[in-house]
């Protein structure tokens, strides 16, 4: 599979990144709602359980685990799609792997942050040292995250394909940091459409997600057809 990157492809891919990021957050908050019985507060990338949930429900940590499980499941679904003979599915699989930010998930754990480290600290506090927790968590995430990325390496036929892999590992992370974490969360913090409504989610997040999803559906052919050939 030889990638041919176009501006439309980049836009469509970043739209997919935003949709997958919101689905990741929705898995968190829906799991928390099931466990706790109420919605917590959230923004574009940080969420919380409702007051008192962690005290009343010893398995509330499952809501934290649910998001990464979803993201890695999507990466492995992408790897499965890349094993099929259908070119559209292979192209969708490639985009799905990198839209779920494998590099971001792994590097967060290495820096002792992220959902996975929150769960690791909760389960292994007093059993392993801080550095041992980081090492174990990072190792598990490498085991989960590397196979889909390695699959894309084997399937790409582009010259200097390592540059494509590095770009798809890093650009979505930079995009999220600048656009989602900085720009969009700043709007929320300033009070712009920050009233919570459906599922305890601020209106700005819902409107932004619906717009991103609608644009992604309209531009889906840029991901599935226009960018690659055998």
LUMLUMTOR-594755 format. One line per 2 residues: number of its first residue (from 1); their letters; for each residue x, y, z of C-alpha. Coordinates in Angstrom, 3 decimals, padded with zeros to 6 digits. Each point is the difference from the previous one (the first is absolute). Layout:
NUM	A	X Y Z | ...
end
This chain:
1	XX	000.000 000.000 000.000 | 001.529 003.308 -001.155
3	XX	-001.291 003.152 001.672 | -000.585 003.181 -001.954
5	XX	-000.646 002.784 002.475 | -002.223 002.884 -001.073
7	XX	-001.364 002.999 001.949 | -003.464 -001.606 -000.027
9	XX	001.439 -003.190 001.430 | 001.722 001.881 002.822
11	XX	-003.201 001.868 000.889 | -002.068 -003.197 -000.089
13	XX	002.553 -001.805 002.151 | 000.062 002.751 002.625
15	XX	-003.807 -000.045 000.064 | 000.230 -003.724 000.745
17	XX	002.485 000.769 002.780 | -002.492 002.382 001.629
19	XX	-002.873 -002.467 -000.303 | 002.054 -002.833 001.501
21	XX	001.160 002.259 002.829 | -003.598 000.826 000.886
23	XX	-001.037 -003.668 -000.205 | 002.850 -000.773 002.413
25	XX	-001.356 002.593 002.430 | -003.568 -001.222 -000.430
27	XX	001.051 -003.533 000.940 | 001.488 001.451 003.190
29	XX	-003.053 001.988 001.013 | -002.585 -002.636 -000.970
31	XX	001.871 -002.651 002.003 | 000.180 002.448 002.902
33	XX	-003.728 000.647 -000.278 | -000.755 -003.739 000.087
35	XX	002.160 -000.493 003.091 | -000.789 003.196 001.883
37	XX	-003.585 000.723 -001.014 | 000.663 003.594 -001.071
39	XX	002.131 002.055 -002.373 | 003.215 001.727 001.036
41	XX	001.498 003.207 -001.364 | 002.137 000.008 -003.151
43	XX	001.637 002.032 -002.722 | 001.497 -001.080 -003.336
45	XX	002.618 -002.305 001.514 | -000.436 -000.077 003.783
47	XX	-002.946 -001.659 001.680 | -000.988 -000.876 003.540
49	XX	-002.353 -002.206 001.949 | -002.914 001.464 001.896
51	XX	000.627 001.072 003.583 | 000.545 -002.865 002.432
53	XX	000.040 -002.751 -002.613 | 003.517 -001.256 000.722
55	XX	-000.869 -000.352 003.700 | -003.287 -001.827 -000.582
57	XX	001.104 -002.186 -002.905 | 003.325 -001.871 000.318
59	XX	000.013 -000.837 -003.714 | -000.350 003.582 -001.176
61	XX	003.524 -000.294 -001.463 | -001.514 -002.068 -002.807
63	XX	-001.315 003.236 -001.494 | 003.608 001.167 -000.346
65	XX	001.054 -003.285 -001.570 | -002.894 -000.038 -002.468
67	XX	001.331 002.849 -002.156 | 003.413 -001.561 -000.758
69	XX	-001.615 -003.391 -000.576 | -002.185 001.606 -002.647
71	XX	002.928 001.787 -001.661 | 002.189 -003.088 -000.178
73	XX	-002.952 -002.061 -001.219 | -000.381 002.498 -002.866
75	XX	003.706 -000.304 -000.828 | -000.260 -003.778 -000.132
77	XX	-003.171 000.263 -002.071 | 002.014 002.160 -002.380
79	XX	002.721 -002.657 -000.125 | -002.635 -002.657 -000.731
81	XX	-001.418 002.126 -002.835 | 003.483 000.351 -001.477
83	XX	000.196 -003.788 -000.227 | -002.986 -000.125 -002.344
85	XX	000.171 -000.001 -003.798 | -002.411 002.909 -000.385
87	XX	001.936 003.204 -000.690 | -002.586 002.269 001.602
89	XX	000.133 -002.001 003.216 | 003.790 000.041 000.000
91	XX	000.004 003.775 -000.430 | -002.588 000.386 002.747
93	XX	002.084 -002.253 002.223 | 003.110 002.106 -000.517
95	XX	-001.844 003.195 000.935 | -001.677 -001.655 002.982
97	XX	003.302 -001.140 001.488 | 001.605 003.442 000.013
99	XX	-003.174 001.946 000.806 | 000.035 -001.675 003.430
101	XX	003.396 001.522 000.819 | 002.171 -003.071 000.834
103	XX	003.068 002.187 000.574 | -001.890 002.256 002.381
105	XX	-001.353 -002.878 002.057 | 003.444 -001.561 000.418
107	XX	001.964 003.195 000.665 | -002.477 001.206 002.621
109	XX	000.606 -003.157 002.010 | 003.758 000.414 -000.367
111	XX	-000.393 003.481 001.484 | -002.117 -001.401 002.873
113	XX	-003.287 001.474 -001.216 | -003.077 -001.040 -001.935
115	XX	-002.921 -002.307 000.740 | 002.120 -003.125 -000.007
117	XX	002.317 001.290 002.704 | -002.966 001.093 002.129
119	XX	-001.279 -003.573 -000.068 | 003.478 -001.439 000.569
121	XX	000.565 002.181 003.059 | -003.417 -000.932 001.385
123	XX	000.520 -003.739 -000.397 | 003.698 -000.263 000.891
125	XX	000.420 002.678 002.667 | 002.063 -001.485 002.804
127	XX	000.945 -002.998 -002.150 | 002.373 001.545 -002.547
129	XX	002.094 003.132 000.240 | -000.858 003.034 -002.100
131	XX	002.705 -000.767 -002.552 | -001.034 -003.651 -000.166
133	XX	-003.588 001.049 -000.661 | 001.140 002.213 -002.883
135	XX	002.131 -002.805 -001.425 | -002.768 -002.590 000.213
137	XX	-002.677 002.295 -001.413 | 002.249 001.144 -002.848
139	XX	000.898 -003.596 -000.854 | -003.662 -001.033 -000.154
141	XX	-000.845 002.950 -002.229 | 002.916 -000.766 -002.307
143	XX	-001.248 -003.569 -000.321 | -003.480 001.297 -000.837
145	XX	000.993 002.957 -002.152 | 002.943 -001.195 -002.065
147	XX	-001.618 -002.813 -002.037 | -002.458 002.314 -001.835
149	XX	002.790 002.483 -000.760 | 002.319 -002.770 -001.174
151	XX	-002.779 -001.242 -002.265 | -000.182 003.389 -001.712
153	XX	003.786 -000.073 -000.444 | -000.205 -003.350 -001.780
155	XX	-002.897 001.070 -002.219 | 001.273 003.403 -001.133
157	XX	001.869 000.037 -003.293 | 000.984 003.675 000.023
159	XX	003.609 001.047 -000.335 | 001.299 001.206 003.392
161	XX	-003.071 -001.502 001.627 | 001.518 000.558 003.427
163	XX	-000.716 003.717 -000.511 | -003.686 -000.786 -000.563
165	XX	-000.117 -002.115 003.155 | 001.655 002.708 002.101
167	XX	-002.324 002.646 -001.438 | -003.155 -002.002 000.728
169	XX	001.243 -000.774 003.511 | 000.791 003.604 000.918
171	XX	-002.167 002.411 -002.021 | -003.329 -001.153 001.542
173	XX	001.482 000.432 003.474 | 001.233 003.518 -000.776
175	XX	-003.377 000.828 -001.569 | -001.857 -001.136 003.122
177	XX	002.303 001.960 002.286 | -000.328 003.244 -001.967
179	XX	-003.561 -000.100 -001.261 | -001.949 -002.094 002.504
181	XX	001.856 000.388 003.289 | 000.965 003.639 -000.512
183	XX	-002.493 001.720 -002.320 | -003.249 -001.874 000.672
185	XX	000.516 -000.450 003.738 | 000.852 003.694 000.262
187	XX	-003.388 000.826 -001.509 | -001.693 -002.272 002.545
189	XX	001.931 001.494 002.895 | -001.116 003.458 -001.105
191	XX	-003.612 -001.123 000.216 | -000.760 -000.378 -003.709
193	XX	-002.849 -002.555 -000.377 | 001.259 -001.759 003.117
195	XX	-003.428 -000.896 001.399 | -000.277 -003.752 000.528
197	XX	-002.981 -001.706 -001.589 | -000.069 -003.474 -001.605
199	XX	002.104 -002.488 002.024 | 001.408 002.833 002.069
201	XX	001.885 001.243 -003.063 | 000.439 003.720 -000.737
203	XX	-001.947 001.178 -003.036 | 003.167 001.147 -001.785
205	XX	001.379 -003.551 000.050 | -003.199 -001.457 -001.424
207	XX	-000.261 002.586 -002.776 | 003.685 -000.324 -000.868
209	XX	-000.224 -003.805 -000.135 | -003.126 000.051 -002.172
211	XX	001.686 002.419 -002.411 | 003.181 -002.092 -000.135
213	XX	-002.016 -003.181 -000.581 | -002.092 001.585 -002.758
215	XX	003.115 001.312 -001.761 | 001.717 -003.374 000.389
217	XX	-002.951 -001.799 -001.592 | 000.044 002.484 -002.856
219	XX	003.758 -000.434 -000.528 | 000.244 -003.749 000.649
221	XX	000.998 -000.747 -003.585 | 003.173 002.003 000.570
223	XX	001.023 -002.635 002.540 | -001.291 -003.061 -001.835
225	XX	000.635 000.709 -003.661 | 002.094 002.940 -001.010
227	XX	003.195 -000.452 001.912 | 001.430 -003.388 -000.834
229	XX	000.502 -002.634 -002.620 | 001.605 -003.420 -000.240
end
